[in-house]
């Protein structure tokens, strides 16, 4: 599959302002550079953390897409239902 048609959901365990984390770390900087180098685009929206536990919360899960899919992304959001995990479910709608 060509990378320009890729949809990538990943638990990065890294922090970057690119995906709306209030803090960045070195792993996040390197991961953001990797995404950019491969012409991918983070489509996370500025909403609540994607990981929540009794120890805290963070924005470590991202969704990236290739250039050909940017125009068909209709909605990215974290649904209100419980995912039965510390990681929140991510809903993505493509037209």
Secondary structure, DSSP 8 states (H G I E B T S, - for coil): --GGG-EEEEE-----GGGT-SS--HHHHHHHHHHHHTTEEE---SSS-SEEETTEEE--EEEEEEGGGGGGEEEEE--SS--SSSB---EEEE-
